[in-house]
Amino acid sequence: MQEQLLNNAPKPRCYKCGTTHIEYVCHHCGRLMCSEHTFFSKSNISNKLLTLEFAKLGLNDTECEEEPFHCSDCMHLVSDIAWGQIFIASLFIVLSILFLVPNLRIKLLLLGMFIGLEFFVYGLSASKKRKQQIKEKPHLPVLPNFDKVQIREKVEGHINLDNGKYKVKVSSLQGRFNIHMSFNSEEHERHQKDYRLKYDGLADKFHAGFAVLNGSARIKFSEKSLTSQFINHPNDIVIRLIDYIKSQPILMQLDRPNGHKKNVYLDYDLLEKIDTSTFPIQLVLSFIPGTDRKGLEMAVQWKEPKVVNNNNSKYPKIKISEIELLEFKFPPTWGRIETINLEKNASFAKDSQVIIWQNIPIDETAQKECRSIFQVQFEESIDPESHDSYVTGKINVICQNALSGLDNVTLYFPTGKPNKSFDANKLSIETEIEAKFEISLANLRYQHIKLFPDNSSTSDDNQKNLDLHHVNPIDLHHVSPTYNAITLLTDAMSSHEYGFYVKQVIENKPTINPDRNLVNRSWDILGRYYEGVYPIDFQINLLGFEENEYTTQQPLRMTRIKLTVEGTFSNDEMKQQIEGVWETLQTLIQGIFHQLLELSDNYDTEAPFSLPEQSSTQMTAVVEEDEEDK
């Protein structure tokens, strides 16, 4: 058997069993632990602390508390004298003296010597323990306020369209983890009084807890980040909030100081590079029909980017919240700007060749369509054959998620206990996409809409395609459009092999025809396919029926499928691509339903069938397909 090692993105898992249900962090080494593999520091009988390393430091009345949590390798006890063992040993010795020694004076002498020896042993042990604690004193545990936790990634690239070829070059893909903490006078008191009293001195470092990065973290921390003590290795997902006391003046000052802030930031790169043919955003230019080539439209499109790896892992679905900037430069031969859309967010001078749109929000419609449209009409007609017919500029887009797969940050106290009081609203995760572009209009023409198949058309070309691929709609006998059938179809469409984007699956309410003992079912599937940067939309209507109660060995089932594909084209090649999408979808649909037919039992392909009249239905649910299932 051939084995293959797959490089999967790290996720927070228990160091022992691998479960993702993390409860604690080892306060020494930072290992993640489930409750089963956590070594607790309280007695099961008395519920008292067995280790006192965090005792008497003002933590008992806080959410952090005094109990530290350990892994199996770091488990240890830092305690006072073992009074339980001493008491039991002393009791046996005293009883032995009372019962075995007959003389009272000798008894008192031996008891006095024994008590003195006990105090001597106690003093010697306490002094030794005290020296050991002072020598190996722990970091000062602090409980700062976490004002802001931020994950911000940035993608930089260059878009070029020349001679009909769309090229994208990704120049950098980096991120930064940033956490803002503020210290108050309580931490000053904890250090200058509690810690000094317990350990006969001040601490060298403070410990503010841990930050654990959640999600499929395809990241690698930079060399600069590795020089800090916050992480141990490049692929670490546990950040140790440990630093020197001298970096925080509030902890060093003798008098009662004001608050002080501490910022921790770590830079990282993504392990997987975005495919240069699929940048997160795409720019598509076209003439606005009816403007005599004076109107130009730019569509900003976005979709899930592909990645280059060996295990088919994917970045999360892009969710754009704002187009922060779109700078659009055009040649002076186009004349002045006559009209422009989104005018409230645009700025331009009368005789300038630069238009700047800023802070364009993405509404619900644009979010569903995964595109935002910018239009401008000029004074003069645009000659696409002219040597200066090109536009340049730059675009900045803000996304509400991280391309690396990071989706959350969990904070833990210095003891390893989870910090459940952290306000999730203070966590910010976003990606900035920045691209410069240079787009030639040399191959730009009026783009016409192609609906395929076009039943209203009588052209020989359309009839040829209809004859070649049978008749639309398609009738499939002895199989009905059930929930399982639709699930199987949409999963196949969204697979890597086909790459269709299923936007909506609409199930109409099933109706029962009591006269014919049939259940009528109806579905609509809406989606899109990208041929390069140009979208091709499709709609699949499935209408069918099945017997409500099987009264015969051969149950009645049927599905009628209507498929339409729509896209814009400016040449014959693009037109053929639209027709090719229709052919691929039709073949896929027929293959899926024929597969279901083969799995069904006791069917007769020659059995008669008829399609009942479809009753009026009411839409009851719209199920959004998650693009991550693609």
C-alpha positions in Angstrom: 0.0 0.0 0.0 1.4 3.4 -1.0 1.3 6.0 1.7 1.2 9.8 1.1 1.9 12.5 3.7 -0.5 15.4 3.5 0.4 18.8 4.8 -2.8 19.9 6.5 -3.3 23.3 8.1 -2.8 23.2 11.9 -5.9 23.5 14.2 -6.1 23.8 18.0 -6.0 20.3 19.2 -5.3 18.5 22.5 -1.7 17.5 22.7 -2.6 14.1 23.9 -5.7 12.8 22.1 -6.0 15.3 19.2 -9.6 16.4 19.9 -10.5 20.0 19.0 -12.5 20.5 22.2 -9.9 22.6 24.1 -10.6 23.5 27.7 -7.3 24.6 29.2 -3.7 25.6 28.3 -0.7 24.4 30.3 0.5 27.5 32.0 4.2 26.4 31.7 4.6 25.2 28.1 1.4 26.4 26.4 0.2 23.0 25.3 -3.5 22.8 24.5 -5.5 20.3 26.6 -8.9 18.8 26.8 -10.5 18.3 30.2 -9.6 14.6 30.3 -5.9 15.3 29.8 -5.5 18.3 32.1 -3.8 17.9 35.5 -5.7 19.9 38.0 -4.1 21.4 41.1 -7.0 20.9 43.6 -7.5 18.0 45.9 -10.5 15.8 45.0 -11.2 15.3 48.7 -10.8 18.7 50.3 -11.0 20.9 47.2 -8.0 22.7 48.4 -5.0 23.9 46.3 -2.2 21.4 46.1 0.2 24.0 44.6 0.7 27.5 45.9 2.7 29.2 43.2 -0.1 31.6 42.4 -1.4 31.9 46.0 -1.4 35.2 47.9 -1.0 37.2 44.7 -4.5 38.7 44.7 -5.9 36.3 42.1 -8.4 34.4 44.4 -11.2 36.9 44.0 -10.8 37.3 40.2 -12.1 35.2 37.3 -8.5 33.9 36.8 -8.4 32.3 40.3 -5.2 30.7 41.9 -5.4 27.2 40.4 -2.8 26.6 37.7 -3.3 23.9 35.0 -0.6 21.6 33.8 0.1 19.0 31.1 1.6 15.6 32.1 5.2 16.8 31.5 4.9 20.0 33.5 2.8 18.8 36.5 4.5 19.8 39.8 3.6 21.0 43.3 4.8 24.2 44.8 3.5 24.0 48.4 4.3 24.7 52.1 5.4 21.9 54.4 3.5 18.6 54.1 1.6 19.0 57.4 -0.5 15.9 56.8 2.4 13.6 56.7 4.1 15.3 59.6 1.0 15.0 61.8 0.6 11.3 61.1 4.2 10.6 61.8 4.2 12.7 65.0 1.1 10.9 66.2 2.7 7.4 65.9 5.8 8.6 67.7 3.9 10.2 70.6 1.8 7.1 71.1 4.8 4.9 71.0 6.5 7.0 73.7 3.4 7.0 75.9 2.8 3.2 75.7 6.4 1.9 75.7 8.2 4.2 78.2 7.1 3.6 81.8 8.9 6.5 83.5 7.1 9.9 83.4 10.2 12.0 83.5 11.7 10.1 80.6 8.4 10.5 78.7 8.4 14.3 79.1 12.1 14.4 78.2 11.5 12.5 75.0 8.4 14.5 74.1 10.3 17.7 74.6 13.2 16.5 72.4 10.7 15.4 69.8 8.9 18.7 69.6 12.2 20.6 69.4 13.3 18.3 66.6 10.0 18.9 64.8 10.5 22.7 64.9 14.1 22.3 63.7 13.0 20.2 60.8 10.3 22.6 59.9 12.6 25.6 60.0 15.2 23.8 57.9 12.6 22.6 55.3 10.9 26.0 55.2 14.3 27.8 54.7 15.2 25.4 51.9 11.8 25.8 50.3 12.0 29.5 50.6 15.4 29.7 48.9 14.1 27.4 46.1 11.0 29.6 45.5 13.1 32.7 45.4 15.6 31.1 43.1 12.9 29.8 40.7 10.2 32.4 41.2 7.5 32.4 38.5 6.5 35.1 36.1 4.3 37.8 37.6 0.7 36.9 36.6 -1.1 40.0 35.4 -4.7 40.5 34.3 -4.7 43.4 31.8 -7.7 44.7 29.9 -7.7 43.5 26.3 -8.9 46.6 24.4 -8.6 45.1 20.9 -7.5 41.9 19.2 -7.0 42.1 15.5 -6.1 39.8 12.6 -5.5 41.8 9.4 -4.2 40.3 6.2 -3.2 42.1 3.1 -3.0 40.9 -0.5 -1.2 42.9 -3.1 -1.2 42.3 -6.8 -1.2 43.7 -10.3 -3.9 43.2 -12.9 -3.1 43.5 -16.6 -5.4 43.0 -19.6 -3.6 43.4 -23.0 -4.2 41.7 -26.3 -7.2 39.9 -24.9 -5.1 38.1 -22.2 -6.0 38.7 -18.5 -2.9 38.4 -16.3 -2.6 38.7 -12.6 0.6 38.8 -10.5 0.4 38.4 -6.8 3.3 40.3 -5.2 2.6 39.6 -1.5 0.3 37.9 0.9 0.9 38.7 4.5 -0.9 39.2 7.8 -0.4 40.6 11.2 -1.8 39.5 14.6 -2.2 42.5 16.9 -3.4 42.6 20.5 -3.8 45.8 22.6 -3.6 45.5 26.4 -3.9 48.2 29.1 -2.6 47.8 32.6 -4.0 49.5 35.7 -2.9 50.2 39.2 -4.1 46.8 40.5 -1.2 45.1 38.5 1.2 47.6 40.1 -0.1 46.6 43.6 0.2 42.9 42.7 3.9 43.3 41.7 5.1 45.8 44.3 3.3 44.4 47.3 2.0 40.9 46.9 4.7 39.5 44.7 7.5 41.3 46.6 6.2 40.0 49.9 5.9 36.4 48.8 9.1 36.0 46.8 11.4 38.6 48.6 11.9 40.6 45.4 10.4 41.6 42.0 9.8 39.5 39.0 11.9 39.5 35.8 9.0 38.9 33.5 5.2 39.2 33.5 2.7 36.7 32.2 -0.6 38.0 30.7 -1.9 34.7 29.5 -2.2 33.1 26.1 -3.9 33.9 22.8 -4.8 30.8 20.7 -5.5 31.2 17.0 -8.5 29.2 15.8 -9.3 28.0 12.3 -7.2 26.3 9.6 -4.2 28.4 10.2 -2.2 28.2 7.0 0.4 30.7 8.3 4.1 30.9 9.0 5.4 33.6 11.3 8.2 35.9 10.0 11.8 35.7 11.2 11.3 39.0 13.1 8.4 37.5 15.0 10.5 34.5 16.0 13.0 36.7 17.8 10.4 37.5 20.4 9.4 35.2 23.2 5.7 35.2 22.2 6.0 32.1 19.9 8.3 29.1 19.9 8.3 28.1 16.2 7.1 29.5 12.8 3.8 27.4 12.7 2.8 28.0 16.3 -0.8 28.9 17.0 -0.4 29.5 20.7 0.9 33.0 21.5 2.4 33.5 24.9 1.8 37.0 26.2 5.1 37.1 28.2 7.4 40.0 28.3 10.0 41.7 30.5 8.8 43.7 33.5 11.0 46.7 32.4 8.9 47.0 29.3 6.0 48.2 31.5 6.8 51.3 33.5 3.6 50.8 35.5 4.9 47.6 37.0 8.3 49.2 38.0 7.3 52.5 39.6 7.2 52.6 43.3 4.5 55.2 43.6 0.9 54.6 42.5 1.0 55.2 38.7 -1.6 55.8 36.0 -2.6 53.2 33.4 -0.2 52.1 30.7 -0.8 50.3 27.4 1.1 47.4 25.8 0.8 46.3 22.1 1.9 42.9 20.8 2.1 42.4 17.1 3.4 39.4 15.1 3.8 39.3 11.3 3.2 36.2 9.3 3.1 34.9 5.7 0.6 32.4 4.2 1.9 28.9 3.6 -0.2 28.5 0.5 0.0 30.9 -2.4 -3.0 32.0 -4.3 -3.1 30.8 -7.9 -2.1 33.7 -10.1 -4.9 32.9 -12.5 -7.5 33.4 -9.7 -6.9 36.6 -7.8 -9.6 37.3 -5.1 -11.0 40.2 -7.2 -11.4 40.6 -11.0 -12.1 43.7 -13.1 -14.2 43.4 -16.2 -14.7 46.4 -18.6 -17.5 46.7 -21.2 -19.3 49.4 -23.2 -22.7 50.5 -22.0 -25.2 49.7 -24.8 -26.9 52.7 -26.3 -24.2 55.3 -25.5 -22.4 55.3 -28.9 -19.3 54.0 -27.2 -19.2 57.0 -24.8 -20.2 54.9 -21.7 -17.9 52.6 -20.0 -18.8 50.1 -17.2 -16.3 48.4 -14.8 -17.5 45.4 -12.9 -15.6 44.6 -9.7 -16.1 40.8 -9.2 -15.0 38.5 -6.4 -15.2 34.8 -5.8 -13.5 32.1 -3.9 -9.7 32.0 -4.8 -8.0 28.8 -5.7 -4.9 27.7 -3.9 -1.9 25.7 -4.8 -1.5 22.7 -2.5 -1.7 18.9 -2.4 -4.8 18.2 -0.3 -7.5 20.4 -2.0 -7.9 22.6 1.1 -9.5 26.0 0.3 -9.6 29.5 1.5 -12.9 30.7 3.0 -15.6 32.4 1.1 -14.8 36.0 0.3 -17.2 38.4 2.0 -16.5 42.0 1.0 -17.8 44.7 3.3 -16.5 47.8 1.5 -14.6 49.0 -1.6 -12.4 51.4 0.2 -10.9 53.0 -2.9 -11.2 52.8 -6.7 -9.0 55.1 -8.6 -9.7 55.3 -12.4 -7.4 57.1 -14.8 -8.4 57.5 -18.5 -6.8 59.3 -21.5 -7.6 62.9 -22.3 -9.0 62.1 -25.8 -12.2 60.8 -24.2 -13.1 64.3 -23.2 -14.8 65.5 -20.0 -16.9 63.4 -17.7 -20.6 63.8 -18.4 -22.3 61.4 -15.9 -21.2 59.0 -13.3 -22.9 56.5 -10.9 -22.4 56.5 -7.2 -21.7 60.2 -7.4 -22.0 60.8 -3.7 -18.9 58.6 -3.2 -17.0 60.0 -6.2 -14.7 62.9 -6.6 -13.2 64.3 -9.8 -12.2 67.7 -11.3 -13.9 69.0 -14.4 -10.8 68.8 -16.6 -9.2 65.9 -14.8 -8.6 62.4 -16.1 -8.9 60.8 -12.7 -12.0 59.6 -11.0 -11.8 58.4 -7.3 -14.6 56.4 -5.7 -14.2 56.0 -1.9 -15.9 54.0 0.8 -18.4 52.2 -1.3 -20.6 49.9 0.9 -21.6 46.5 -0.4 -25.4 46.1 -0.2 -27.2 42.8 -0.1 -27.8 42.6 -3.8 -24.1 43.1 -4.6 -23.1 40.6 -2.0 -25.3 37.9 -3.6 -24.2 38.7 -7.1 -20.5 39.0 -6.0 -20.0 42.1 -8.0 -20.2 45.9 -7.8 -20.8 48.1 -10.9 -19.1 51.4 -11.7 -20.3 53.4 -14.7 -19.1 56.6 -16.3 -20.0 58.4 -19.5 -17.6 60.7 -21.4 -17.9 63.6 -23.7 -16.3 61.8 -26.7 -16.7 58.4 -28.2 -14.1 55.8 -27.2 -12.0 54.3 -30.1 -10.9 50.9 -28.8 -8.4 50.7 -31.6 -6.5 53.9 -30.6 -3.1 53.5 -29.1 -4.0 55.3 -25.9 -7.3 53.4 -25.3 -6.4 51.9 -21.9 -7.2 52.7 -18.3 -5.0 52.5 -15.3 -5.6 52.9 -11.5 -5.8 51.0 -8.3 -8.4 49.4 -6.1 -8.6 48.7 -2.4 -11.2 46.2 -1.1 -11.9 45.3 2.6 -13.1 41.7 3.4 -14.7 40.7 6.6 -12.7 37.5 7.0 -9.1 36.2 6.7 -7.9 34.4 3.6 -5.6 32.3 5.8 -8.5 30.5 7.4 -8.1 32.1 10.8 -11.6 32.8 12.1 -11.3 33.4 15.9 -9.0 34.1 18.8 -9.4 32.5 22.2 -7.8 34.1 25.3 -6.6 32.3 28.4 -5.4 33.6 31.8 -1.8 33.1 33.0 -3.0 30.0 35.0 -4.3 28.3 31.7 -8.0 28.9 32.4 -10.1 30.3 29.5 -10.9 34.0 29.7 -14.7 33.8 29.1 -15.2 37.5 29.9 -13.5 38.8 26.8 -15.9 40.8 24.7 -16.1 39.2 21.2 -16.9 42.7 19.7 -13.3 43.7 20.4 -12.1 41.0 18.0 -11.6 42.2 14.4 -10.7 39.9 11.5 -10.4 41.4 8.0 -8.4 41.3 4.8 -7.3 44.2 2.6 -7.0 43.5 -1.1 -4.9 46.0 -3.0 -4.3 45.9 -6.7 -3.0 48.2 -9.4 -4.4 47.7 -12.8 -3.7 48.5 -16.5 -6.5 47.4 -18.9 -6.4 47.8 -22.6 -9.6 48.4 -24.6 -8.1 47.0 -27.8 -10.3 43.9 -27.9 -13.3 45.5 -26.2 -16.6 45.5 -28.2 -20.2 45.8 -27.5 -21.1 42.7 -25.5 -24.4 40.9 -26.5 -26.4 38.7 -24.2 -26.7 35.1 -25.2 -29.5 33.0 -23.8 -29.0 29.3 -24.5 -31.1 27.5 -25.6 -33.1 30.3 -27.1 -36.4 28.7 -27.9 -37.6 31.9 -29.6 -34.8 31.8 -32.1 -35.2 30.1 -35.4 -31.5 30.3 -36.4 -29.9 27.2 -37.9 -27.2 27.4 -35.3 -29.5 27.2 -32.4 -31.7 24.5 -34.0 -28.5 22.4 -34.7 -27.6 22.5 -31.0 -31.1 21.6 -29.9 -31.2 18.7 -32.3 -27.8 17.5 -31.2 -28.6 17.5 -27.4 -32.2 16.4 -27.6 -35.1 18.7 -26.6 -35.2 21.2 -23.7 -36.9 20.5 -21.3 -35.6 17.0 -20.5 -38.1 14.3 -19.4 -36.7 11.5 -17.1 -38.9 8.6 -16.3 -39.1 6.6 -13.1 -37.1 9.0 -10.9 -38.4 12.0 -9.0 -36.7 15.3 -7.8 -36.4 14.3 -4.1 -34.2 16.1 -1.5 -31.5 13.4 -1.9 -31.5 13.8 -5.6 -31.1 17.6 -5.4 -28.3 17.2 -2.8 -26.4 14.8 -5.0 -26.8 17.1 -8.0 -25.6 20.3 -6.2 -22.7 18.5 -4.6 -21.5 17.3 -8.0 -21.9 20.7 -9.5 -19.9 22.3 -6.7 -17.1 19.8 -6.8 -13.6 20.7 -7.9 -14.1 18.6 -11.1 -16.9 21.0 -12.4 -16.4 24.2 -10.4 -20.0 25.6 -10.6 -21.0 28.1 -8.0 -24.5 27.2 -6.6 -26.0 30.5 -5.4 -29.5 29.4 -4.4 -31.5 26.2 -4.0 -35.2 27.1 -3.9 -37.6 24.3 -2.8 -41.3 25.0 -3.6 -43.9 23.5 -1.2 -44.8 20.0 -2.2 -48.5 19.5 -3.1 -50.6 16.4 -3.0 -52.9 15.4 -5.8 -55.4 13.1 -4.0 -57.3 12.1 -7.2 -54.1 10.6 -8.7 -52.4 9.7 -5.3 -49.3 11.8 -6.4 -47.0 14.2 -4.6 -45.9 17.1 -6.9 -42.4 18.5 -6.3 -40.7 21.6 -7.7 -37.2 23.0 -7.3 -35.2 25.9 -8.8 -31.4 26.0 -8.8 -29.6 29.2 -9.5 -25.9 29.5 -10.0 -22.9 30.9 -11.9 -19.8 29.7 -13.7 -16.7 31.8 -14.4 -15.0 31.4 -17.8 -11.9 33.4 -16.9 -13.3 36.7 -15.5 -16.6 36.6 -17.3 -19.6 35.1 -15.5 -22.1 32.7 -17.1 -25.4 32.4 -15.2 -27.5 29.3 -15.2 -31.0 28.3 -13.9 -32.3 24.7 -13.5 -36.0 24.2 -13.0 -37.0 20.7 -11.9 -40.7 19.6 -11.8 -41.7 16.1 -10.9 -44.0 13.7 -9.1 -44.0 10.5 -7.2 -46.7 8.3 -5.7 -47.8 9.4 -2.2 -48.4 5.8 -1.2 -47.0 3.0 -3.2 -49.9 0.9 -4.3 -48.1 -1.1 -7.0 -44.8 -2.8 -7.4 -43.9 -0.2 -10.0 -44.2 3.2 -8.3 -44.9 6.1 -10.6 -42.1 8.7 -10.7 -41.0 11.3 -13.2 -38.9 14.5 -13.5 -39.0 17.2 -16.1 -35.9 19.4 -16.2 -35.5 22.8 -17.9 -32.0 24.2 -18.2 -31.1 27.8 -19.4 -27.7 29.4 -19.5 -27.1 33.2 -20.0 -24.0 35.2 -20.5 -22.5 38.1 -22.4 -20.2 37.6 -25.4 -18.2 39.8 -27.8 -16.9 37.1 -30.1 -17.7 33.6 -31.4 -15.3 32.0 -28.9 -17.1 33.5 -25.9 -20.4 32.5 -27.5 -19.3 28.9 -27.8 -18.2 28.9 -24.2 -21.7 29.8 -23.1 -23.1 26.9 -25.1 -20.4 24.7 -23.7 -21.6 25.4 -20.2 -25.1 24.3 -21.2 -23.8 21.1 -22.7 -21.7 20.3 -19.5 -24.6 20.9 -17.2 -27.0 18.9 -19.3 -24.7 15.9 -19.4 -24.1 16.2 -15.6 -27.8 16.4 -14.8 -28.7 13.4 -16.9 -25.8 11.4 -15.5 -26.8 12.1 -11.9 -30.5 11.1 -12.5 -29.6 8.0 -14.5 -27.3 7.0 -11.6 -30.3 7.4 -9.2 -32.4 5.4 -11.6 -29.9 2.5 -11.6 -29.9 2.5 -7.8 -33.7 2.2 -7.6 -35.3 -1.2 -7.4 -37.9 -2.8 -9.7 -38.3 -0.3 -12.4 -39.6 -0.9 -15.9 -38.2 1.6 -18.5 -41.1 0.8 -20.8 -43.8 1.5 -18.3 -46.3 4.3 -19.3 -46.1 7.6 -17.6 -47.9 11.0 -17.8 -47.1 14.4 -16.2 -50.0 15.6 -14.0 -51.0 19.2 -14.0 -48.9 21.3 -11.7 -50.9 22.9 -8.9 -50.1 26.4 -7.7 -47.3 26.3 -5.1 -46.0 28.6 -2.5 -42.3 29.1 -1.9 -41.5 28.1 1.7 -37.7 28.1 2.0 -34.6 29.4 0.3 -31.5 27.5 1.1 -28.2 29.3 0.5 -25.5 26.9 -0.6 -22.2 27.7 1.2 -19.5 28.3 -1.3 -17.0 26.4 0.9 -18.8 23.2 -0.2 -17.6 23.9 -3.8 
